[in-house]
Amino acid sequence: MPGMNGIQVLKEIKRIKPKAEVIMVTAYGTIETAVEVMKIGAIDYITKPIDIEELLTIINNAVERKAAKRGKVHS
């Protein structure tokens, strides 16, 4: 990603839209990076190659949390 790394992009997204739900995807994951992006505001962190089932679970959990915050629970 020319000009910015993923952490910089995450910070910019959260600056522009603090309530944005961001899932970080990386090819080079470390525990330290995962902790850092979660502190910045990512809702989850996964590494490549992406496991589609894992990604769908993360997305579904994010949708359910968002709905619960709004008082609408999906089943």
PAKOL-133224 format. One record per atom (N, C-alpha, C): x, y, z. Coordinates in steps of 0.1 Angstrom, whole numbers, padded with zeros to 4 digits, always signed. Layout:
% residues N
XYZ...
% end
This chain:
% residues 75
+0009-0012+0000+0000+0000+0000+0009+0012+0000+0011+0019-0011+0020+0030-0012+0015+0042-0004+0025+0047+0003+0023+0060+0011+0018+0058+0025+0011+0047+0028+0006+0044+0042+0006+0029+0044+0009+0026+0057+0007+0012+0061-0007+0010+0067-0010-0003+0070-0023-0006+0075-0027+0001+0088-0018+0003+0097-0020+0009+0109-0024+0024+0107-0016+0030+0098-0019+0044+0094-0033+0046+0088-0036+0036+0079-0050+0036+0073-0060+0035+0083-0059+0025+0093-0068+0024+0103-0070+0036+0111-0059+0043+0115-0060+0055+0123-0068+0066+0115-0065+0067+0102-0072+0077+0094-0087+0074+0093-0090+0061+0091-0105+0057+0091-0111+0061+0104-0105+0057+0115-0111+0060+0128-0112+0075+0131-0103+0083+0125-0103+0097+0127-0115+0103+0119-0117+0098+0107-0128+0103+0098-0141+0098+0103-0142+0085+0106-0155+0079+0110-0152+0070+0122-0152+0076+0134-0149+0069+0146-0157+0056+0149-0169+0056+0144-0178+0044+0147-0177+0033+0136-0168+0035+0126-0166+0025+0116-0162+0012+0121-0168+0001+0116-0164-0012+0121-0153-0017+0111-0141-0018+0116-0129-0022+0107-0124-0035+0111-0122-0044+0101-0116-0057+0103-0102-0056+0095-0092-0057+0103-0078-0056+0097-0074-0070+0091-0069-0070+0079-0064-0082+0072-0049-0079+0068-0041-0089+0072-0026-0087+0069-0020-0100+0065-0009-0099+0058-0002-0111+0054+0009-0114+0065+0012-0104+0073+0023-0106+0082+0018-0103+0096+0010-0111+0102+0005-0109+0115+0014-0113+0127+0014-0104+0137+0020-0107+0149+0011-0104+0161+0013-0109+0172+0005-0106+0184+0006-0092+0187+0017-0086+0186+0019-0072+0190+0011-0063+0180+0011-0066+0167+0003-0058+0158-0012-0060+0160-0016-0072+0163-0030-0075+0166-0035-0066+0178-0027-0066+0189-0030-0058+0201-0031-0044+0197-0021-0039+0189-0021-0025+0186-0033-0021+0178-0037-0028+0168-0049-0025+0159-0062-0026+0167-0062-0035+0177-0074-0036+0185-0075-0024+0194-0064-0019+0199-0064-0007+0208-0068+0005+0200-0064+0006+0187-0067+0017+0179-0082+0017+0175-0088+0005+0175-0103+0005+0172-0107-0006+0162-0098-0014+0157-0103-0025+0148-0112-0034+0156-0122-0040+0150-0131-0049+0157-0125-0063+0157-0116-0066+0147-0110-0079+0147-0098-0078+0137-0090-0089+0137-0077-0089+0130-0075-0103+0125-0073-0105+0112-0071-0118+0106-0059-0118+0097-0053-0129+0094-0042-0130+0086-0045-0138+0073-0037-0134+0062-0039-0141+0049-0031-0154+0050-0035-0164+0043-0047-0165+0034-0060-0165+0043-0070-0158+0038-0082-0156+0045-0090-0169+0045-0094-0173+0056-0104-0184+0058-0118-0178+0057-0125-0181+0046-0138-0175+0044-0147-0178+0055-0147-0189+0061-0156-0192+0072-0153-0183+0084-0140-0181+0087-0136-0172+0098-0141-0158+0095-0138-0154+0083-0142-0140+0079-0157-0138+0080-0165-0148+0076-0180-0147+0077-0184-0147+0091-0178-0154+0100-0181-0154+0114-0178-0140+0120-0166-0135+0117-0163-0121+0122-0173-0111+0117-0177-0111+0104-0187-0102+0099-0200-0104+0106-0204-0116+0107-0217-0119+0114-0217-0114+0128-0206-0116+0136-0205-0111+0149-0206-0096+0150-0199-0089+0140-0199-0075+0140-0213-0069+0137-0221-0076+0128-0234-0072+0125-0243-0074+0137-0242-0085+0144-0250-0087+0156-0247-0077+0167-0234-0074+0169-0230-0064+0179-0236-0050+0176-0236-0046+0163-0241-0034+0159-0256-0033+0161-0263-0044+0157-0277-0045+0159-0281-0045+0173-0273-0051+0182-0276-0051+0196-0275-0037+0202-0265-0030+0197-0263-0016+0202-0275-0007+0198-0281-0011+0187-0293-0003+0182-0306-0009+0188-0305-0020+0195-0317-0026+0201-0324-0035+0192-0318-0039+0181-0324-0048+0172-0315-0061+0170-0320-0072+0175-0312-0084+0175-0317-0092+0163-0307-0096+0154-0310-0105+0143-0308-0119+0147-0316-0128+0141-0315-0142+0144-0311-0150+0132
% end
